[in-house]
Amino acid sequence: MTTAAAVVASAPKYLTAAISKLKDLGLSVGEPDSSIIAPLMTSLAEIDETKALVVGRTLAYQDVFSAMASKEISQMTIGDRQSEIAGNFKSIIADMKGMVGQAERGSPSVGERFGNIYMKITRGDVAYRFDLNEKTFKEVIKDSLDQIAREKKVLEAYVDYRGALKEAEVLVYELMKTAAEQLEAAKKVTAEANAAVVAAADSDPGERAKLELARDDAQRLQTAAESRWQSAKRQSENLSSSYNIADMTFKRLEQITNIKQEGANEASAFFSTNKIVFAALKVTMTGFLGLHELTQSINAMKSGRADAIEALASVGDKLLQDATTTAYTSVDDGTVASMKTLIAATENWTVTQRKLAEEARAKSTENTAIIAKDAEAARQAIIAAAA
């Protein structure tokens, strides 16, 4: 079997393997749309139809592989969750430092107490934020492993397809070589035909016209041959560049995937071995907050006790004095003052009553005399009138 025949026979095998890989990955694979590439393949088919068909079919399947890659990328979960983790740790440390500052300043102010309550409501306590970081970290590991699986899926599919692409490149170079040979042969025929025209400069016009027609046909065939060669050259150069660029890009993806796998392994190892560390940190830091509360509570009790003792010392004597005076004073100043007022009122009333009584008695005597006088006068008038 010749080299060209071996290539034609092997190329479909590589492409078939690549298509099978796509099906194994769960992707529905149909016949690709070759309408765009068909005109380009028409020119190559004039050189060798079988080879052109293999090249065209191989290139057409690029859309299928691109769709598979797009699907895998669209299902990846990527975010900025490292900022959430860092932010939670920073807030935990900031809250701890805030507690220390409050302890150094003494009892927390009303504003600081409100701030502590607001902190728990908005950010959660220390244990909650540790648990939240653990949950987020597990999600990042899970999503990273999913990304790695999808990237490896793309790489596995490409490994088979790249074989088909390389064989297509070999076929195009074979086509270009054949086209170059055809072009050289056409050039030779054109040169010979043109030489015959030149040699027949003085010949019969009819014979010369036949030679010119033959030369023009040779020139047309040469132009067509050159066009086919240019098509093969253009296709080979583009296919070679595309293959090399894609290959290097996928190698970079492979490097990324390998490093990401190592990172995921490290993350898994770190998480599985440091759970106890974070549990210890969570309990210890929560314990510090509890210790802070206990310490401040003790200080509040001691401060309250001292203030109470001071109150006893400063206010107690006055209370004792008042209590002693009350206990030993049977008749207080108020009673004395009240009795003085009562005695004065009684005395004044006695004097006033006597005066009023004398005046009333005198008035009564006067009134009695008036009545007697007026009654006698009336009797005398009645007697006089009767006489």
C-alpha positions as CSV (number, residue, x, y, z in Angstrom):
1,M,0.0,0.0,0.0
2,T,1.4,3.4,-1.0
3,T,1.8,6.2,1.6
4,A,-1.2,8.1,0.2
5,A,-3.4,5.0,0.2
6,A,-2.3,4.3,3.8
7,V,-3.2,7.8,4.9
8,V,-6.6,7.6,3.2
9,A,-7.3,4.3,4.9
10,S,-6.1,5.5,8.4
11,A,-7.7,8.9,8.5
12,P,-11.3,7.7,8.8
13,K,-10.2,5.5,11.6
14,Y,-8.9,8.4,13.6
15,L,-12.0,10.4,13.0
16,T,-14.2,7.4,13.8
17,A,-12.4,7.0,17.1
18,A,-12.9,10.7,17.9
19,I,-16.6,10.5,17.1
20,S,-16.9,7.4,19.3
21,K,-15.2,9.3,22.2
22,L,-17.8,12.0,21.9
23,K,-20.6,9.4,22.1
24,D,-19.0,7.8,25.1
25,L,-19.0,11.3,26.7
26,G,-22.8,11.4,26.3
27,L,-22.9,13.9,23.4
28,S,-25.3,13.3,20.6
29,V,-23.3,13.4,17.4
30,G,-25.0,14.0,14.1
31,E,-23.6,14.7,10.6
32,P,-22.0,18.1,10.8
33,D,-22.9,21.0,8.5
34,S,-20.3,21.1,5.7
35,S,-21.9,23.8,3.6
36,I,-19.3,26.4,4.4
37,I,-16.3,24.2,3.7
38,A,-17.8,22.5,0.6
39,P,-16.7,25.1,-1.9
40,L,-13.1,24.9,-0.7
41,M,-13.2,21.1,-0.9
42,T,-14.5,21.3,-4.5
43,S,-11.2,22.7,-5.7
44,L,-9.2,20.0,-3.8
45,A,-11.5,17.3,-5.1
46,E,-10.3,18.1,-8.6
47,I,-6.9,17.0,-7.5
48,D,-8.0,13.8,-5.6
49,E,-11.6,13.4,-4.6
50,T,-11.1,10.7,-2.0
51,K,-8.5,12.7,-0.1
52,A,-10.5,15.9,-0.3
53,L,-13.6,14.1,1.1
54,V,-11.6,12.9,4.1
55,V,-10.2,16.3,4.7
56,G,-13.5,18.1,4.4
57,R,-15.3,15.6,6.7
58,T,-12.6,15.9,9.3
59,L,-12.7,19.7,9.3
60,A,-16.5,19.8,9.4
61,Y,-16.5,17.9,12.7
62,Q,-14.7,20.9,14.3
63,D,-18.2,22.3,15.0
64,V,-19.2,19.2,16.9
65,F,-16.1,19.4,19.1
66,S,-16.6,23.1,19.7
67,A,-20.2,22.5,20.8
68,M,-19.0,19.9,23.2
69,A,-16.4,22.2,24.7
70,S,-19.0,25.1,25.0
71,K,-21.4,22.8,26.8
72,E,-18.8,21.7,29.3
73,I,-17.7,25.3,29.9
74,S,-21.3,26.5,30.4
75,Q,-21.8,24.0,33.2
76,M,-18.8,25.0,35.2
77,T,-19.3,27.0,38.4
78,I,-16.7,29.6,39.0
79,G,-17.0,32.6,41.3
80,D,-15.2,34.8,43.8
81,R,-15.7,32.8,46.9
82,Q,-12.2,33.2,48.2
83,S,-13.2,36.8,49.0
84,E,-16.1,35.5,51.1
85,I,-13.8,33.1,53.1
86,A,-11.1,35.9,53.6
87,G,-13.8,38.4,54.6
88,N,-15.3,36.0,57.2
89,F,-11.8,35.4,58.8
90,K,-11.1,39.1,58.8
91,S,-14.4,39.9,60.5
92,I,-13.8,37.2,63.1
93,I,-10.3,38.7,63.9
94,A,-11.7,42.2,63.9
95,D,-14.5,41.3,66.3
96,M,-12.0,39.6,68.6
97,K,-9.8,42.8,68.6
98,G,-12.9,44.9,69.2
99,M,-13.7,42.8,72.3
100,V,-10.1,43.3,73.6
101,G,-10.5,47.0,73.1
102,Q,-13.7,47.0,75.0
103,A,-12.0,45.1,77.8
104,E,-9.2,47.6,77.9
105,R,-11.6,50.5,78.1
106,G,-13.7,48.9,80.8
107,S,-17.3,48.2,80.6
108,P,-18.7,48.5,77.0
109,S,-20.7,51.6,76.3
110,V,-24.3,51.5,75.2
111,G,-23.2,52.0,71.6
112,E,-20.7,49.1,71.9
113,R,-23.3,46.8,73.4
114,F,-25.7,47.7,70.5
115,G,-22.8,47.1,68.1
116,N,-22.1,43.6,69.6
117,I,-25.8,42.7,69.2
118,Y,-25.9,44.1,65.6
119,M,-22.7,42.1,64.8
120,K,-24.3,38.8,65.8
121,I,-27.5,39.6,63.8
122,T,-25.8,40.7,60.6
123,R,-22.6,38.5,60.5
124,G,-23.5,35.7,62.9
125,D,-21.4,34.6,65.8
126,V,-17.8,33.1,65.5
127,A,-19.0,29.5,65.2
128,Y,-21.5,30.4,62.4
129,R,-18.8,32.1,60.4
130,F,-16.3,29.2,60.8
131,D,-19.1,26.8,59.7
132,L,-19.9,29.1,56.7
133,N,-16.3,29.1,55.6
134,E,-16.1,25.3,55.9
135,K,-19.3,25.0,53.8
136,T,-17.9,27.5,51.1
137,F,-14.5,25.7,51.0
138,K,-16.2,22.4,50.4
139,E,-18.3,23.9,47.6
140,V,-15.1,25.3,46.0
141,I,-13.4,21.9,46.1
142,K,-16.5,20.2,44.7
143,D,-16.8,22.7,41.8
144,S,-13.0,22.5,41.1
145,L,-13.2,18.7,40.8
146,D,-16.2,19.1,38.5
147,Q,-14.2,21.6,36.4
148,I,-11.2,19.2,36.2
149,A,-13.5,16.3,35.1
150,R,-15.0,18.5,32.4
151,E,-11.6,19.8,31.2
152,K,-10.3,16.3,31.1
153,K,-13.3,15.3,29.0
154,V,-12.5,18.0,26.5
155,L,-8.8,17.0,26.5
156,E,-9.7,13.3,26.0
157,A,-11.9,14.1,23.1
158,Y,-9.3,16.3,21.5
159,V,-6.6,13.7,21.8
160,D,-8.5,11.5,19.3
161,Y,-9.6,14.4,17.1
162,R,-6.1,15.8,16.8
163,G,-5.0,12.6,15.2
164,A,-7.6,13.1,12.5
165,L,-6.6,16.7,12.1
166,K,-2.9,15.7,11.7
167,E,-3.8,13.1,9.1
168,A,-5.9,15.7,7.3
169,E,-2.9,18.0,7.3
170,V,-0.8,15.1,5.8
171,L,-3.5,14.6,3.1
172,V,-3.5,18.3,2.2
173,Y,0.2,18.3,1.8
174,E,-0.1,15.3,-0.5
175,L,-2.8,17.2,-2.4
176,M,-0.5,20.2,-2.7
177,K,2.4,18.0,-3.9
178,T,0.1,16.5,-6.6
179,A,-1.2,20.0,-7.5
180,A,2.4,21.3,-7.8
181,E,3.3,18.4,-10.1
182,Q,0.2,19.1,-12.2
183,L,1.0,22.8,-12.3
184,E,4.6,22.1,-13.5
185,A,3.2,19.7,-16.2
186,A,0.7,22.4,-17.2
187,K,3.5,25.0,-17.4
188,K,5.5,22.7,-19.6
189,V,2.6,22.1,-21.9
190,T,1.9,25.9,-22.1
191,A,5.5,26.7,-22.8
192,E,5.7,24.1,-25.5
193,A,2.4,25.3,-27.0
194,N,3.6,28.9,-26.9
195,A,6.9,27.9,-28.5
196,A,5.0,26.3,-31.4
197,V,3.0,29.6,-31.8
198,V,6.2,31.6,-32.0
199,A,7.8,29.2,-34.4
200,A,4.8,29.4,-36.7
201,A,5.0,33.2,-37.0
202,D,5.2,33.0,-40.8
203,S,2.9,29.9,-41.2
204,D,-0.5,29.8,-42.7
205,P,-2.9,31.9,-40.6
206,G,-5.3,29.0,-40.2
207,E,-2.5,26.7,-38.9
208,R,-1.3,29.4,-36.6
209,A,-4.8,30.0,-35.2
210,K,-5.0,26.3,-34.3
211,L,-1.7,26.6,-32.5
212,E,-2.8,29.7,-30.7
213,L,-6.0,27.9,-29.6
214,A,-4.0,25.0,-28.3
215,R,-1.7,27.4,-26.4
216,D,-4.7,29.3,-25.0
217,D,-6.2,26.0,-23.8
218,A,-2.9,25.0,-22.2
219,Q,-2.8,28.5,-20.5
220,R,-6.3,28.0,-19.2
221,L,-5.4,24.6,-17.8
222,Q,-2.3,26.0,-16.3
223,T,-4.3,28.7,-14.6
224,A,-6.7,26.1,-13.2
225,A,-3.8,24.0,-12.1
226,E,-2.3,27.0,-10.3
227,S,-5.6,27.8,-8.7
228,R,-5.9,24.2,-7.4
229,W,-2.3,24.3,-6.1
230,Q,-3.0,27.7,-4.4
231,S,-6.1,26.1,-2.8
232,A,-4.1,23.2,-1.5
233,K,-1.3,25.5,-0.3
234,R,-3.7,27.8,1.5
235,Q,-5.5,24.9,3.1
236,S,-2.3,23.2,4.1
237,E,-0.9,26.4,5.7
238,N,-4.1,27.2,7.5
239,L,-4.6,23.6,8.7
240,S,-1.0,23.5,9.9
241,S,-1.2,26.8,11.8
242,S,-4.6,25.8,13.2
243,Y,-3.3,22.4,14.4
244,N,-0.2,23.9,16.0
245,I,-2.0,26.8,17.7
246,A,-4.8,24.5,19.0
247,D,-2.3,21.9,20.1
248,M,-0.3,24.4,22.1
249,T,-3.4,25.9,23.6
250,F,-4.7,22.5,24.6
251,K,-1.3,21.8,26.1
252,R,-1.7,24.9,28.2
253,L,-5.2,23.7,29.2
254,E,-3.6,20.4,30.1
255,Q,-1.0,22.2,32.3
256,I,-3.8,24.2,34.0
257,T,-5.9,21.0,34.5
258,N,-2.9,19.2,36.0
259,I,-2.1,22.0,38.4
260,K,-5.7,22.4,39.2
261,Q,-5.9,18.7,40.0
262,E,-2.9,19.1,42.3
263,G,-4.6,22.1,43.9
264,A,-7.8,20.1,44.4
265,N,-5.8,17.3,45.9
266,E,-4.1,19.8,48.3
267,A,-7.4,21.3,49.1
268,S,-8.9,17.9,49.9
269,A,-5.9,16.9,52.0
270,F,-5.9,20.3,53.8
271,F,-9.6,20.1,54.5
272,S,-9.5,16.5,55.7
273,T,-6.5,16.9,57.9
274,N,-7.3,20.4,59.3
275,K,-10.9,19.9,60.4
276,I,-9.7,19.4,63.9
277,V,-7.7,22.6,63.7
278,F,-10.7,24.6,62.6
279,A,-12.8,22.9,65.3
280,A,-10.2,23.9,67.9
281,L,-10.1,27.5,66.6
282,K,-13.9,27.7,66.5
283,V,-14.2,26.4,70.1
284,T,-11.2,28.4,71.4
285,M,-12.3,31.7,69.8
286,T,-15.9,31.2,71.0
287,G,-14.4,30.3,74.4
288,F,-12.5,33.7,74.4
289,L,-15.7,35.5,73.7
290,G,-17.3,33.6,76.6
291,L,-14.4,34.4,78.8
292,H,-14.7,38.1,77.8
293,E,-18.4,38.0,78.8
294,L,-17.6,36.2,82.1
295,T,-14.8,38.7,82.9
296,Q,-16.9,41.7,82.2
297,S,-19.8,40.2,84.2
298,I,-17.4,39.7,87.2
299,N,-16.1,43.2,86.8
300,A,-19.7,44.5,86.6
301,M,-20.6,42.7,89.8
302,K,-17.4,43.9,91.6
303,S,-18.0,47.5,90.4
304,G,-21.6,47.3,91.5
305,R,-20.6,46.0,94.9
306,A,-18.1,48.9,95.3
307,D,-20.6,51.4,94.2
308,A,-23.1,50.0,96.7
309,I,-20.6,50.1,99.5
310,E,-19.8,53.7,98.7
311,A,-23.5,54.5,98.7
312,L,-23.8,53.0,102.1
313,A,-21.0,55.1,103.4
314,S,-22.2,58.4,101.9
315,V,-26.0,58.0,102.2
316,G,-26.2,55.6,105.1
317,D,-25.4,58.1,107.9
318,K,-28.2,60.5,106.9
319,L,-30.7,57.6,106.8
320,L,-29.5,56.4,110.3
321,Q,-29.8,60.0,111.6
322,D,-33.3,60.3,110.3
323,A,-34.3,56.9,111.6
324,T,-32.9,57.6,115.1
325,T,-34.7,61.0,115.3
326,T,-37.9,59.4,114.3
327,A,-37.5,56.4,116.7
328,Y,-36.7,58.5,119.7
329,T,-39.0,61.6,119.2
330,S,-42.4,60.7,120.5
331,V,-43.7,64.3,120.0
332,D,-42.1,65.8,117.0
333,D,-41.8,69.5,116.1
334,G,-44.8,69.2,113.8
335,T,-47.0,68.1,116.6
336,V,-45.8,71.0,118.8
337,A,-46.5,73.5,116.0
338,S,-49.9,72.0,115.4
339,M,-50.8,72.2,119.1
340,K,-49.7,75.8,119.3
341,T,-52.0,76.6,116.4
342,L,-54.8,74.7,118.1
343,I,-54.2,76.4,121.5
344,A,-54.1,79.8,119.9
345,A,-57.3,79.1,118.0
346,T,-59.0,77.9,121.2
347,E,-57.9,80.9,123.2
348,N,-58.9,83.4,120.5
349,W,-62.3,81.7,120.2
350,T,-62.9,81.9,123.9
351,V,-62.3,85.7,123.9
352,T,-64.3,86.2,120.8
353,Q,-67.2,84.0,122.1
354,R,-67.4,86.1,125.3
355,K,-67.5,89.3,123.4
356,L,-70.1,88.1,121.0
357,A,-72.2,86.7,124.0
358,E,-72.2,90.1,125.8
359,E,-73.1,91.9,122.6
360,A,-76.0,89.4,121.9
361,R,-77.3,89.7,125.5
362,A,-77.3,93.5,125.3
363,K,-79.1,93.4,122.0
364,S,-81.6,90.9,123.3
365,T,-82.4,93.2,126.4
366,E,-82.8,96.2,124.0
367,N,-85.1,94.3,121.7
368,T,-87.2,93.1,124.6
369,A,-87.7,96.7,125.8
370,I,-88.7,97.9,122.4
371,I,-91.3,95.1,122.0
372,A,-92.8,95.9,125.4
373,K,-92.9,99.6,124.7
374,D,-94.5,99.2,121.3
375,A,-97.1,96.7,122.6
376,E,-98.2,99.1,125.4
377,A,-98.4,102.0,123.0
378,A,-100.7,99.8,120.9
379,R,-103.0,99.0,123.8
380,Q,-103.3,102.6,124.7
381,A,-104.3,103.5,121.2
382,I,-107.0,100.8,121.2
383,I,-108.4,102.0,124.5
384,A,-108.5,105.6,123.3
385,A,-110.2,104.7,120.2
386,A,-112.9,102.8,122.1
387,A,-113.6,105.8,124.4
